[in-house]
């Protein structure tokens, strides 16, 4: 059996919805808010602590006071 009959039901994996296009354009043309910048900074720190095996534990501060 040929795969030509399955092409009608294949999912378009490169599809971008109109909503995603709008949000991408909006993000590209507007400055980030203060709260967005705080979230970005927080998650960059979390990713650094997660991904950097040499991250010094004394910088994490979670155990301060124990």
ChimeraX attribute file (.defattr): number of C-alpha atoms within 10 A of each C-alpha:
attribute: neighborCount
match mode: 1-to-1
recipient: residues
	/A:1	4
	/A:2	5
	/A:3	7
	/A:4	7
	/A:5	9
	/A:6	8
	/A:7	8
	/A:8	8
	/A:9	7
	/A:10	8
	/A:11	8
	/A:12	7
	/A:13	6
	/A:14	6
	/A:15	8
	/A:16	9
	/A:17	9
	/A:18	9
	/A:19	9
	/A:20	11
	/A:21	11
	/A:22	11
	/A:23	12
	/A:24	11
	/A:25	11
	/A:26	11
	/A:27	11
	/A:28	10
	/A:29	9
	/A:30	8
	/A:31	10
	/A:32	12
	/A:33	9
	/A:34	9
	/A:35	9
	/A:36	11
	/A:37	12
	/A:38	12
	/A:39	12
	/A:40	13
	/A:41	12
	/A:42	12
	/A:43	12
	/A:44	12
	/A:45	13
	/A:46	12
	/A:47	11
	/A:48	13
	/A:49	16
	/A:50	10
	/A:51	10
	/A:52	9
	/A:53	8
	/A:54	8
	/A:55	12
	/A:56	9
	/A:57	10
	/A:58	9
	/A:59	9
	/A:60	12
	/A:61	8
	/A:62	9
	/A:63	8
	/A:64	8
	/A:65	5
	/A:66	4
